[in-house]
Amino acid sequence: MRKFTALALRLCTAHRSAFGVRTITSTQSKALVSTRDDIEYCRRLVHKHDYETYLSSLFSPRHAREALWGLQALNIELLTIPMHTRTPSAISMRYAFWHNTIMGLYTQPQTQNLPPVARVLHDAIQRSKISRTWLRRLINERQTHTAINTLDDLQKHGERTAACLIHAHLESLNVRNMHADNAARAIGISSTISQLLRSMPEQLAHKQCDLPHDVLAKHKINVHELCKAPKNTPELQNAVYEVATTAYTKLCGVAELHIPNSPRQALPALLGAVPVKMWLERLEHANFDVFDPRLRQTHAAHILWKLWRARRKGTWLDVSNQQMGN
């Protein structure tokens, strides 16, 4: 445990290097607009709302880490729009604001009066030429996403949200590679599935269930009864198992097929798979009971150790790894 604690203390201070002296040319410095406060705003937002992604970000180079904080901060801003805005018209206006602001970074030289997230993303785009495709797709999906009817719908949602963030992170590392892109797509899907399962107790407490409708029907789950009295049942366990296995299998496939053929410098963008895989394995140990209180615990030191080990080995797939459920 001493080793874990020492590693956590050493790595959790890594974000301070983001505020060191920037080794850029005078021409670049004129194009960059973000301040230390802008970067800190994004860092704090990610640290608060997506701590495991924050831990993963510590293994990226400074410029890519700042880009990732900006990307994830944008995602958080989009996710929280319905929570902070009540009327449909106001919600649409907020989405339109972010769409116009972010797309404007590619077409308009004007950088005055930009919010902190946009200024950080402006610099990431200037440095690494991040494609507008990923950001446009993310914003559009957050705005138009509705019910998840099938497991395939859920996977497509992951491709259009979490995977877009990983694709953009890869570009901030100057990686444009087919195998790395395939890995990003699969990890994005797995991350989205994992997040859905993790949030199920809170969803059900608010009388909401986002499990795919086809999975619910297949396992004969009465959504009304489940929302009325949320509890673990054999039927719910089977449904969770089916969805979780989809995510876990993709992670193992990525590690076996795409990671060995991806550039080494791509790995920091793909390390988000590590905490996802860890949580899915904990879910298996809990017998796919999403209400198990142990699943709500965050073991930062252990996650950091696994991240460091994966970074060093170049993979998160253990030699003794078994397919979930075997």
C-alpha positions as CSV (number, residue, x, y, z in Angstrom):
1,M,0.0,0.0,0.0
2,R,2.9,2.3,0.6
3,K,4.0,1.9,-3.0
4,F,0.4,2.8,-4.2
5,T,0.3,5.9,-2.0
6,A,3.7,7.1,-3.1
7,L,2.7,6.6,-6.8
8,A,-0.5,8.5,-6.2
9,L,1.3,11.4,-4.6
10,R,3.9,11.6,-7.4
11,L,1.4,11.3,-10.3
12,C,-1.4,13.5,-8.9
13,T,1.0,16.4,-8.9
14,A,1.8,15.9,-12.6
15,H,-0.9,18.4,-13.7
16,R,1.3,21.2,-12.3
17,S,3.6,20.8,-15.2
18,A,0.8,22.1,-17.4
19,F,1.5,25.5,-16.0
20,G,5.2,25.5,-16.6
21,V,7.1,27.5,-19.2
22,R,5.7,26.7,-22.7
23,T,8.3,25.8,-25.2
24,I,6.7,27.4,-28.3
25,T,7.9,29.7,-31.0
26,S,7.0,33.4,-31.1
27,T,4.7,32.8,-34.1
28,Q,2.8,30.1,-32.1
29,S,2.5,32.3,-29.0
30,K,0.6,34.9,-31.0
31,A,-1.9,32.2,-32.0
32,L,-2.5,30.8,-28.5
33,V,-5.1,32.5,-26.4
34,S,-5.7,30.3,-23.3
35,T,-4.5,31.4,-19.9
36,R,-3.4,29.4,-16.9
37,D,-6.8,30.2,-15.3
38,D,-8.6,28.7,-18.4
39,I,-6.6,25.5,-18.2
40,E,-7.2,25.3,-14.5
41,Y,-10.9,25.8,-15.0
42,C,-11.0,22.8,-17.4
43,R,-8.8,20.7,-15.1
44,R,-11.1,21.3,-12.1
45,L,-14.2,20.5,-14.1
46,V,-12.8,17.1,-15.3
47,H,-11.4,16.4,-11.8
48,K,-14.8,17.0,-10.3
49,H,-17.1,15.2,-12.8
50,D,-14.9,12.5,-14.4
51,Y,-12.1,11.7,-11.9
52,E,-11.0,8.5,-13.6
53,T,-10.5,10.3,-16.9
54,Y,-8.5,12.9,-15.0
55,L,-6.2,10.2,-13.6
56,S,-5.7,8.8,-17.1
57,S,-4.9,12.3,-18.4
58,L,-1.8,12.5,-16.2
59,F,-0.1,10.0,-18.5
60,S,-0.4,12.3,-21.5
61,P,2.2,14.9,-22.5
62,R,1.5,18.4,-21.3
63,H,0.0,19.8,-24.5
64,A,-2.2,16.7,-25.1
65,R,-3.2,16.7,-21.4
66,E,-4.4,20.3,-21.8
67,A,-6.3,19.4,-25.0
68,L,-8.0,16.5,-23.2
69,W,-9.1,18.6,-20.3
70,G,-10.6,21.0,-22.8
71,L,-12.3,18.2,-24.7
72,Q,-13.7,16.6,-21.6
73,A,-14.8,20.0,-20.2
74,L,-16.8,20.6,-23.4
75,N,-18.4,17.2,-23.0
76,I,-19.3,18.0,-19.4
77,E,-20.8,21.4,-20.4
78,L,-22.9,19.7,-22.9
79,L,-24.1,16.9,-20.6
80,T,-25.1,19.4,-17.9
81,I,-27.2,21.7,-20.1
82,P,-30.5,19.9,-19.4
83,M,-29.7,19.9,-15.7
84,H,-29.1,23.7,-15.5
85,T,-31.7,24.8,-18.1
86,R,-35.4,24.1,-17.8
87,T,-37.2,25.2,-20.9
88,P,-36.8,23.4,-24.3
89,S,-36.1,26.7,-26.1
90,A,-33.4,27.7,-23.6
91,I,-31.8,24.2,-23.9
92,S,-31.7,24.5,-27.7
93,M,-30.1,28.0,-27.4
94,R,-27.3,26.6,-25.2
95,Y,-26.6,23.8,-27.6
96,A,-26.6,26.3,-30.4
97,F,-24.2,28.5,-28.5
98,W,-21.7,25.7,-28.1
99,H,-22.1,24.6,-31.7
100,N,-21.5,28.1,-33.1
101,T,-18.7,28.8,-30.7
102,I,-16.7,25.6,-31.3
103,M,-17.3,25.6,-35.1
104,G,-16.3,29.3,-35.1
105,L,-12.9,28.3,-33.9
106,Y,-12.3,26.8,-37.3
107,T,-13.7,29.7,-39.4
108,Q,-13.3,32.9,-37.5
109,P,-10.1,34.5,-36.3
110,Q,-11.9,36.4,-33.5
111,T,-11.0,35.0,-30.1
112,Q,-12.3,37.7,-27.8
113,N,-15.1,36.9,-25.3
114,L,-14.7,33.2,-25.6
115,P,-15.5,31.0,-22.6
116,P,-12.5,29.2,-20.9
117,V,-13.3,25.8,-22.5
118,A,-13.4,27.4,-26.0
119,R,-10.0,29.1,-25.5
120,V,-8.4,25.9,-24.4
121,L,-9.8,24.1,-27.4
122,H,-8.8,26.9,-29.7
123,D,-5.2,26.3,-28.7
124,A,-5.5,22.6,-29.1
125,I,-6.8,23.1,-32.6
126,Q,-4.0,25.5,-33.4
127,R,-1.4,23.1,-32.2
128,S,-2.6,19.8,-33.5
129,K,-5.2,20.6,-36.2
130,I,-7.9,18.6,-34.4
131,S,-10.6,17.8,-36.9
132,R,-13.9,19.6,-36.5
133,T,-15.7,16.3,-37.4
134,W,-15.2,14.9,-33.9
135,L,-16.5,18.1,-32.1
136,R,-19.4,18.6,-34.4
137,R,-20.5,14.9,-34.0
138,L,-20.2,15.2,-30.2
139,I,-22.3,18.3,-30.0
140,N,-25.0,17.0,-32.4
141,E,-25.3,13.7,-30.6
142,R,-25.6,15.4,-27.1
143,Q,-28.3,17.6,-28.5
144,T,-30.3,15.1,-30.5
145,H,-29.9,11.9,-28.4
146,T,-33.1,10.3,-27.3
147,A,-34.2,6.9,-26.1
148,I,-31.9,3.8,-26.6
149,N,-34.1,1.2,-28.3
150,T,-31.4,-1.4,-29.0
151,L,-28.0,-2.4,-27.8
152,D,-26.8,-1.4,-31.3
153,D,-28.2,2.1,-30.6
154,L,-26.2,2.3,-27.4
155,Q,-23.0,1.3,-29.2
156,K,-23.6,4.0,-31.9
157,H,-24.2,6.5,-29.1
158,G,-20.8,5.6,-27.7
159,E,-19.2,6.1,-31.2
160,R,-20.7,9.6,-31.5
161,T,-19.7,10.7,-28.0
162,A,-16.9,9.1,-25.9
163,A,-15.2,7.8,-29.1
164,C,-15.1,11.3,-30.6
165,L,-13.2,12.5,-27.5
166,I,-10.6,9.8,-27.9
167,H,-10.2,10.4,-31.6
168,A,-9.6,14.1,-30.9
169,H,-7.2,13.2,-28.1
170,L,-5.2,11.0,-30.6
171,E,-5.0,13.9,-32.9
172,S,-3.6,16.1,-30.1
173,L,-0.9,13.5,-29.8
174,N,-0.3,13.9,-33.6
175,V,-1.5,10.3,-34.2
176,R,-3.6,9.5,-37.2
177,N,-3.6,5.7,-37.6
178,M,-6.2,3.2,-38.6
179,H,-5.5,0.8,-35.7
180,A,-5.5,3.6,-33.1
181,D,-8.8,4.8,-34.6
182,N,-10.4,1.4,-34.4
183,A,-9.2,1.1,-30.8
184,A,-10.7,4.6,-30.0
185,R,-14.1,3.5,-31.4
186,A,-14.2,0.3,-29.3
187,I,-13.0,2.0,-26.1
188,G,-15.6,4.8,-26.6
189,I,-18.4,2.2,-26.9
190,S,-17.1,0.3,-23.8
191,S,-16.8,3.5,-21.8
192,T,-20.3,4.6,-22.7
193,I,-21.7,1.2,-21.7
194,S,-19.8,1.2,-18.4
195,Q,-21.0,4.7,-17.6
196,L,-24.6,3.7,-18.2
197,L,-24.3,0.7,-15.9
198,R,-22.6,2.7,-13.2
199,S,-25.3,5.3,-13.2
200,M,-28.2,2.8,-13.1
201,P,-28.9,3.1,-9.3
202,E,-29.1,6.9,-9.6
203,Q,-31.2,6.7,-12.8
204,L,-33.7,4.3,-11.2
205,A,-33.9,6.5,-8.1
206,H,-35.2,9.2,-10.5
207,K,-37.6,6.7,-12.1
208,Q,-35.5,6.4,-15.3
209,C,-33.9,3.4,-16.9
210,D,-31.6,3.7,-19.9
211,L,-30.9,0.0,-20.6
212,P,-31.7,-0.8,-24.2
213,H,-35.3,-1.6,-24.7
214,D,-34.5,-4.8,-26.6
215,V,-32.4,-6.1,-23.7
216,L,-35.2,-5.3,-21.2
217,A,-37.7,-7.1,-23.3
218,K,-35.5,-10.1,-23.9
219,H,-35.0,-10.6,-20.1
220,K,-38.7,-9.8,-19.4
221,I,-38.0,-6.8,-17.2
222,N,-40.9,-4.6,-16.2
223,V,-39.5,-1.1,-16.3
224,H,-42.4,0.4,-14.4
225,E,-41.9,-2.1,-11.5
226,L,-38.2,-1.7,-11.6
227,C,-38.4,2.1,-11.3
228,K,-41.1,1.8,-8.6
229,A,-39.0,-0.5,-6.5
230,P,-35.3,-0.6,-7.7
231,K,-33.6,-3.8,-6.6
232,N,-31.4,-6.5,-7.9
233,T,-33.2,-9.4,-9.5
234,P,-32.1,-12.4,-11.6
235,E,-33.6,-10.9,-14.7
236,L,-31.8,-7.6,-14.1
237,Q,-28.5,-9.4,-13.5
238,N,-28.9,-11.3,-16.8
239,A,-29.6,-8.0,-18.6
240,V,-26.6,-6.3,-17.0
241,Y,-24.4,-9.3,-17.8
242,E,-25.3,-9.1,-21.5
243,V,-24.6,-5.4,-21.8
244,A,-21.4,-5.6,-19.7
245,T,-20.1,-8.5,-21.7
246,T,-20.4,-6.5,-24.9
247,A,-18.2,-3.8,-23.4
248,Y,-15.6,-6.1,-21.9
249,T,-15.2,-8.2,-25.0
250,K,-14.5,-5.0,-27.0
251,L,-11.7,-4.0,-24.6
252,C,-10.0,-7.4,-24.8
253,G,-10.3,-7.4,-28.6
254,V,-8.7,-3.9,-28.8
255,A,-5.8,-5.0,-26.6
256,E,-5.2,-8.1,-28.7
257,L,-5.8,-6.7,-32.2
258,H,-5.2,-3.0,-32.4
259,I,-2.9,-1.9,-29.5
260,P,0.0,-4.0,-30.8
261,N,-0.3,-2.3,-34.3
262,S,-0.9,1.2,-33.0
263,P,2.0,3.8,-32.7
264,R,3.5,3.8,-29.2
265,Q,2.6,7.5,-28.8
266,A,-1.1,6.7,-29.2
267,L,-1.3,4.8,-25.9
268,P,-1.9,7.8,-23.6
269,A,-5.2,8.4,-25.5
270,L,-6.2,4.8,-25.1
271,L,-5.5,4.4,-21.4
272,G,-9.1,5.4,-20.5
273,A,-9.8,1.7,-21.2
274,V,-8.0,0.8,-18.0
275,P,-10.4,2.1,-15.3
276,V,-13.3,0.9,-17.5
277,K,-11.9,-2.6,-17.6
278,M,-11.3,-2.5,-13.8
279,W,-14.8,-1.4,-13.1
280,L,-16.3,-4.1,-15.3
281,E,-14.3,-6.7,-13.5
282,R,-15.5,-5.4,-10.2
283,L,-19.0,-5.7,-11.5
284,E,-18.4,-9.3,-12.4
285,H,-17.1,-9.9,-8.9
286,A,-20.3,-8.4,-7.6
287,N,-22.2,-10.9,-9.7
288,F,-23.5,-8.1,-11.9
289,D,-25.4,-6.5,-9.1
290,V,-25.3,-2.8,-10.0
291,F,-26.6,-1.9,-6.5
292,D,-23.5,-3.4,-4.8
293,P,-22.1,-0.5,-2.7
294,R,-18.6,-1.5,-3.4
295,L,-19.0,-0.5,-7.1
296,R,-19.4,3.2,-6.0
297,Q,-16.0,3.3,-4.5
298,T,-13.1,4.8,-6.3
299,H,-9.6,3.3,-5.7
300,A,-7.4,6.1,-7.0
301,A,-4.1,4.6,-6.0
302,H,-5.0,1.2,-7.5
303,I,-6.2,2.9,-10.8
304,L,-2.9,4.9,-11.0
305,W,-0.9,1.7,-10.5
306,K,-2.8,-0.1,-13.2
307,L,-2.4,3.0,-15.5
308,W,1.3,3.2,-14.9
309,R,1.7,-0.6,-15.5
310,A,-0.3,-0.4,-18.7
311,R,1.7,2.6,-19.9
312,R,4.9,0.7,-19.2
313,K,3.8,-2.6,-20.7
314,G,2.1,-1.0,-23.7
315,T,-1.1,-2.9,-23.0
316,W,-3.7,-3.4,-20.3
317,L,-4.4,-7.1,-21.2
318,D,-2.9,-9.4,-18.6
319,V,-1.4,-12.7,-19.8
320,S,-3.9,-14.5,-17.5
321,N,-6.8,-12.5,-18.8
322,Q,-10.1,-14.4,-19.2
323,Q,-13.2,-13.4,-21.1
324,M,-15.9,-12.2,-18.7
325,G,-18.1,-14.9,-17.5
326,N,-15.7,-17.7,-18.1
